[in-house]
């Protein structure tokens, strides 16, 4: 499973020893610390993550809510949409993904993925993550 799990981490947050420790659990992609700038370093990490050739979609879970800065989840979603990756908003975990799911449901625009409005409602409210994962994987062509 280690080759299937891709983990992205910015060197802004982690020293090489911590990165080496994570390689026992996943394929780790450590992105550069950009001029000791947190926002720039996170943007770089997100760009690399979204450009992963093996990425079939993005699952948005949680995320911090900020009043004066763009939440990272929003940037990830925007990058995924630019690349044409389907996005799945898990709202029941709270955080920014919950707000985004609610906005999508209120607008009725579920064009971010191939699921129906009813299926996206389940993503927004269900706590049965196994069923949600199965539904997402099936929509992406994995059986």
N, C-alpha and C positions, 0 to 999 in steps of 0.2 A: 504493500500500500504506500510505502514511502515515496515511490516514484510518481504516484497519482496525486499526492497531496503537495501542492505548491504553496509555499509560505513566502510572503514578501515582508521584508523588514528594512527600515532605513537605518543606515549607519549613524544617523543623527541620534538615534535612541539606543543603539546596541554596540557594544564592543565586540571584537572578533571572537573572544572567548564565549560570549553568549550566543553568537551566531553559530559557532562550531557545535555547541551543545544542542542546538535545535536540529542540526543536520541528522541526528540520530532518529528523528521523528518524521521528517519531511524533506522534500527537495526545497532548499532554502535559496532565495534570491535576495541578496543584500544589495540595496541601492546606495548610491553615494550620498554623503552628507554635503549638501549644496551650500557652501559658504557659511556654515553654521546657522543657517536660516531654516527654522522649523517648517514653515509653510512651503518653502521651495523644495525642501527635502521630501516632504510628504507628497507634494505634487509629482515629483520625479518618481517616487515609489508607486503611486497610483497609475501613472502613465505606463510604467513597465508592467505592472500587474495586469492592466486592461489589455495590453498589447500581446500578452502571452498567446502564442499560436494554438495552444491547447484549450484556451478558454471558450466555452460553449455558451456562457451566459454569466450574469451576475446576480447573486442573491444579496439583497440589502436587508441587514439585520441591525436594529438599534441605531446607534449613532448619536453623538452629542448634538444638542440643540444650542445654537449660538444666536445672540441677538445682533451682534455687530460684525461677525465674520461668517463667511459661507461655510456651512458644515461640510466636513470631508465626504460624507455620504452623498451629498449633492454633487460634488465634483466627480466622484466615482461613477455616479449614475449618468452624468453628462458625458464623461469619457466613453462609457459603455455604449451609449446611444450614438455617439459620433462614429464608433466602430461598427455599429449595427448589431451589437449583442443584445439579446433579449434580457430584460430585467425583471426580477421577481421581488416584490416588496412584502416582507414579513412584518406585519403590523402588530401582532400580539405581544412582541417583546418590548414594545414601547420605544421611546426615543424618536429620532428623526424619521426612521422608516415608518413608524406609526403615522406620523403627520403626512408623509408623502403618500402612503396608502390611502388615507382618508381623503386627501385632495384628489387623487386619481378616481376614487369611487364616486365622489361628489360630482366630478366633471363627467363621469361616464366614459372617459377616454382611456381605454386599456390597451392602447397601441404599443405599449412597451414590451409586450410579449404576445404569444399566440393563444393564451388562455382566455376563456370567456369571462364576462363580468362576474358571473356566479363563482367561478374558480378563483378569480382575483379577490372576491369577497372572503373566500375561505382563507386565502393567504393572509389577508388583513386581520382576521379574527381568530382563527383556529389555534389551539395549543397542541394539536396532534401533528408534531413536526415530522414524524415518519410518513404519515399520509401526504403531507405537503411536499416532502422531498420526493416521494414516489411520483406525485403529480407533475412536479417540475421536471424530473428526469424523463418521464414519459413524453412531455411536451418537447423536450430537446432531442428526442429520438433514441434515448437509452432505454433498454428494457431489462 
